[in-house]
């Protein structure tokens, strides 16, 4: 499965380790249908929503184990939706869109039972 990443999953950023052993296909931009911004000053993680701009990012071919890790990171179904988007160089790819594009909702960091942390809408 192809995945388009635009934030902390890109090379050199803090969550890129989740894409180790996955095949890097290259860089690209989305169709002009999205916007990207920081959630807020205290939680400056990037958010991609429906909009009117092109977003630059990277595309990876990922296996089922990696997609499960990415879904967990992005709180797929809670904070983000994994959707299929169009890209310039790689055609259709999966990407994570912020679930609430019509407002900046507050999120908090919550600790899972195993001690790991997750973002959650509060």
N, C-alpha and C positions, 0 to 999 in steps of 0.2 A: 504494500500500500504506500502511495506517495503522500508525504506530509509537508506542507508549507509552514515554516516557522519564522517568526518576525521579532521575537523579543529575547527573553533570557535563555531560550533554547539555541540561539545562534552560536556559532563558533566564538570562543573567547568570553562568553557570558556564563553566569553561575549555574545554570541548569543544563548546559550542553552535555555534561557527563551522561545524561539520560539517553543520548543518541550515540554513545560509544558502540562500536561494532555495527553501526547502521551505515548504509551506503549514501554518501553525500553525492547528489546529482548536479548541484550547481546553484547559482543565484538567479533570481527572477523578480518580477513585480506582479502584483495582482492586476486584474481588470480594474478599471476606475469605478469601483463600487464600495470602497471601504474608507474608513478613517481610523487613525491610530492616535492615542493620547495616553498620558499617564493618569492613573486612577485618581490620585491626589498627591499633595506634597509629602504627606507622611507615609503613603504606600505607593511609591512611584513605579510600580510594575506596569508594563505596557498592556494596553487594551485595544483590540481591533473590533470595530463595530461596522455595521452597514453605513455607507456614506457615499462620497463622490470622488475620492482620491485613489491613487495607486499606492500600495504599500510594498516596500522592498523587503525581501527575505531570502531564505534558503530552502531548498527542497531536498528531502531525504526519502529513500526507499526504506521502509521500516517493517520489521516482522511483528507478529502478534504480541510477543512479550513487550516490545518497545511501545506499541500503541497502548497497551494496558498501563504502562508506566506513565505515558503522556496523559492519558485520560485521568489518572489519579492526580498528577500534578495540577492539571487544569480544572479539577473538580468538575469533570464533564457531566453535564446535566444539571449542575447546581450553579456554578459561576460562569462556565463556558459551555457552548454547544460545539461539537465537532460537526462541521458541514463540508460539503464539496464546493470548491470555488474554482474559478478559471484563472490560470496564470499565463504569462506571456510565452515562456519557453518550455513549459512542461505540461500544458493542457490542464486537465482537471486534477486537483489535489485536495486532500483533506486539510482543513485549517480549523483553528479554535477561535470562535467569535464570542465576545462577551455577551452574556445572556440577557442583560438589561440595557440595551442600547439607548433607551430614552431617558436615562437618568443615571447619575453617578451614585450608586448605592454604597453605603458604608460596608466595609468588610472588616472582619477581625481575624486574628490568628488564633487557631484552636489547636490544642494538642490531642493527637490520636492516642489510643490505648497503648500503642507500641512506642510512644515517645516522639514520633515524627510530628511535624507541624503541617497545618493546612489552612488555606484562606477559606473563609465562609462568610456569606452575607449575614449581617446581624440586624 
